[in-house]
Amino acid sequence: MRNICLEVEYDGTDYCGWQRQSGGIPTVQGELETLLRRILREQIELTAAGRTDKGVHARAQVANFKTASSIELRRLVHALNGLLPVTIRIRGAVVASPDFHARYSAKEREYRYFLVEQPSALRQRFTGFSGGTLDLSAMQQAAGLVLGAHDFSVLSKEPHAENGMFCNVTACTWTGEEEHLVFRIAANRFLRSMVRYLVGAMISVGRGELPAEELQSVLETGTRRFSLVPASPGGLFLWEIRY
């Protein structure tokens, strides 16, 4: 029995997230498992490093599965890419150690969010928009407040988890790149929609609608006294998984 690890890239616009769902709802996991079962003639179940939400993309998602097949990995990748829709690509495959687990073996995950001032017809699938010019220095100040271990429950859609709601953020920055802003955040784990809520809060900071200190208060007290809308999913990418 081999433990195969795949690196997967996808445009999540047309999918209801990574995780398989019933009723024929299109998901990235569903597409991949259907083809793996067809190619390998086995019941295949994928485990992913992170369950991206509806409309969120991945530059380098990692997923593993167990198989009794001896198929050459190069042939497997070729077969999958020949059958998958153009919005999903397998970037590589390796045989991992028997105890490797795409989710639990991961040490750190990185997400990036790409933001433009106004909607773009050419980039609308891969950017969010702010609706105007933002104060980048204020947003960078807010980003610095997120560093460290915090309870992010009020900045997520995650139901209470048995292993807690704390995430240890090791990097959090905003940078200006050509015609867009880029938000980069890395942590040991992320809660559901957490990055989109953080981006939404920081857009409010950049507009002057929310003091950066208020975000700090939320993280310290676990109480949010302002309404918050998560940023649109199109600008968000699961960027890298580190093991």
C-alpha positions in Angstrom: 0.0 0.0 0.0 1.5 3.3 -1.1 0.8 6.7 0.4 0.6 9.1 -2.6 1.0 12.9 -2.1 -0.4 15.2 -4.8 0.3 19.0 -5.2 -2.8 20.5 -6.7 -3.4 23.9 -8.3 -7.0 25.1 -8.9 -9.2 28.0 -9.9 -11.9 27.7 -7.3 -14.4 30.1 -8.9 -16.7 27.4 -10.2 -16.5 25.0 -7.2 -18.2 24.9 -3.9 -14.9 24.6 -2.1 -12.5 21.8 -1.7 -14.5 19.4 0.4 -16.6 16.7 -1.3 -20.4 17.2 -1.0 -23.4 15.1 -1.7 -26.0 15.7 -4.5 -23.6 16.3 -7.3 -22.4 19.7 -6.1 -19.1 20.5 -7.9 -16.1 20.4 -5.6 -12.4 20.0 -6.2 -12.1 16.9 -4.0 -15.1 15.4 -5.8 -13.6 16.0 -9.2 -10.3 14.4 -8.2 -11.7 11.4 -6.3 -14.0 10.5 -9.2 -11.1 10.4 -11.6 -8.8 8.6 -9.2 -11.3 5.9 -8.7 -11.8 5.6 -12.5 -8.0 5.4 -13.2 -7.0 3.2 -10.2 -10.2 1.2 -10.0 -10.2 1.6 -6.2 -12.2 3.4 -3.6 -10.0 6.5 -3.1 -10.4 9.1 -0.4 -8.3 12.2 -0.4 -7.1 14.1 2.7 -6.2 17.8 2.1 -3.9 20.2 4.0 -6.8 22.7 4.1 -10.4 22.9 3.1 -10.8 26.0 1.0 -14.2 27.7 0.9 -16.4 28.2 -2.2 -14.7 30.4 -4.8 -11.2 30.3 -3.1 -8.2 29.2 -5.2 -5.1 27.2 -4.5 -1.6 27.7 -5.9 -0.3 24.6 -4.1 -2.9 22.5 -2.2 -1.5 19.3 -0.8 -3.6 16.1 -0.6 -2.7 12.4 0.0 -4.4 9.1 -0.5 -3.6 5.4 0.1 -3.6 3.0 -2.9 -2.6 -0.6 -3.7 -1.9 0.4 -7.3 1.6 0.3 -8.6 0.9 2.8 -11.4 3.9 5.0 -12.3 3.4 8.4 -10.8 4.3 10.2 -14.0 1.6 8.2 -15.8 -0.9 9.0 -13.0 -0.3 12.7 -13.2 -0.5 12.6 -17.0 -3.8 10.7 -16.9 -5.3 13.1 -14.3 -4.3 16.2 -16.2 -5.7 14.8 -19.4 -9.1 14.2 -17.8 -9.5 17.0 -15.3 -11.2 20.3 -16.3 -8.7 23.1 -17.1 -9.4 24.7 -13.8 -7.7 21.9 -11.9 -4.0 20.8 -12.5 -1.8 18.3 -10.7 1.6 20.0 -10.3 3.3 16.9 -9.0 3.1 13.6 -7.2 5.4 11.7 -4.8 5.3 8.6 -2.7 5.2 9.8 0.9 6.0 8.0 4.1 3.3 5.7 5.4 2.5 8.0 8.3 2.4 11.2 6.2 -1.0 13.1 6.6 -1.6 16.2 4.4 -3.4 18.0 7.2 -1.8 16.8 10.5 1.8 16.6 9.2 1.6 20.3 8.1 3.6 22.8 10.2 2.5 26.0 8.6 0.1 27.2 5.9 0.3 30.4 3.9 -2.5 32.3 2.3 -2.4 35.4 0.0 -5.1 37.8 -0.9 -4.9 40.0 -4.0 -6.8 43.3 -3.8 -7.5 46.0 -6.4 -9.3 49.3 -6.0 -12.0 48.7 -8.6 -13.5 45.5 -10.2 -11.5 44.3 -13.2 -13.1 42.4 -16.1 -9.8 40.7 -16.8 -8.8 39.8 -13.2 -12.2 39.5 -11.5 -11.8 35.8 -10.9 -8.6 36.3 -9.0 -8.9 39.6 -7.1 -11.1 41.2 -4.5 -11.8 45.0 -4.8 -11.8 47.7 -2.2 -14.0 50.3 -3.9 -11.4 53.1 -3.5 -7.9 54.0 -2.4 -6.8 52.6 0.9 -4.3 53.7 3.5 -1.6 51.0 3.2 0.4 52.1 6.2 -2.7 51.8 8.5 -3.4 48.4 7.1 0.2 47.3 7.7 -0.1 48.5 11.3 -3.3 46.4 11.7 -1.5 43.4 10.2 1.3 43.7 12.8 -1.3 43.4 15.6 -2.4 40.0 14.3 1.0 38.4 14.8 1.2 35.7 17.6 -1.3 33.3 19.1 -4.9 34.5 19.3 -8.4 33.2 19.6 -9.9 34.0 16.2 -13.4 32.7 16.8 -15.1 36.1 16.4 -13.2 36.5 13.1 -14.4 33.3 11.5 -17.4 31.1 10.6 -15.8 28.1 12.5 -18.1 26.3 15.0 -16.5 25.7 18.3 -13.6 23.2 17.8 -12.5 20.5 20.3 -8.9 21.5 19.7 -9.6 25.2 20.4 -9.9 28.3 18.3 -6.3 29.6 18.8 -4.1 30.1 15.7 -0.4 31.1 15.9 0.2 33.7 13.2 3.9 33.8 12.2 3.7 36.3 9.3 1.2 39.0 8.4 1.9 41.8 6.0 0.4 44.1 3.3 2.5 45.1 0.3 1.8 47.2 -2.8 2.7 45.5 -6.0 2.0 47.2 -9.4 -1.7 47.7 -9.6 -2.8 45.7 -6.6 -2.2 45.2 -2.9 -1.2 41.8 -1.6 -2.0 40.4 1.9 0.3 37.6 3.1 -0.5 35.6 6.2 1.1 32.4 7.5 0.0 30.4 10.6 0.0 26.9 12.0 -3.7 26.6 11.3 -6.6 28.7 10.0 -10.3 28.8 11.0 -13.1 28.8 8.4 -13.2 32.1 6.5 -10.7 33.6 9.0 -8.5 35.2 6.3 -11.4 36.7 4.5 -12.7 38.2 7.8 -9.3 39.6 8.5 -9.0 41.1 5.0 -12.5 42.6 5.4 -11.5 44.2 8.8 -8.3 45.6 7.3 -10.1 47.1 4.3 -12.2 48.9 6.9 -9.0 50.1 8.6 -7.6 51.3 5.2 -10.8 53.2 4.6 -10.5 55.0 7.9 -13.8 53.4 9.1 -12.1 51.2 11.8 -9.2 52.1 14.1 -6.4 49.5 14.0 -6.6 49.4 17.8 -10.2 48.1 17.6 -8.9 45.0 15.8 -6.4 44.5 18.6 -9.2 44.8 21.1 -11.2 42.0 19.3 -8.2 39.7 19.5 -7.6 40.4 23.2 -11.2 40.3 24.5 -12.9 37.9 22.0 -15.7 40.5 21.6 -16.4 42.2 18.3 -18.4 45.5 18.6 -18.6 46.3 14.9 -20.2 44.6 11.9 -17.9 42.9 9.6 -18.3 41.5 6.1 -15.7 38.9 4.9 -13.8 39.9 1.7 -14.9 38.2 -1.5 -13.4 34.8 -2.0 -12.0 35.4 -5.5 -8.9 37.2 -4.3 -7.9 34.5 -1.9 -5.3 31.8 -2.6 -4.0 28.9 -0.5 -0.4 29.7 -1.4 1.9 27.2 0.3 2.0 24.3 2.8 5.1 23.8 4.8 6.0 20.4 6.4 
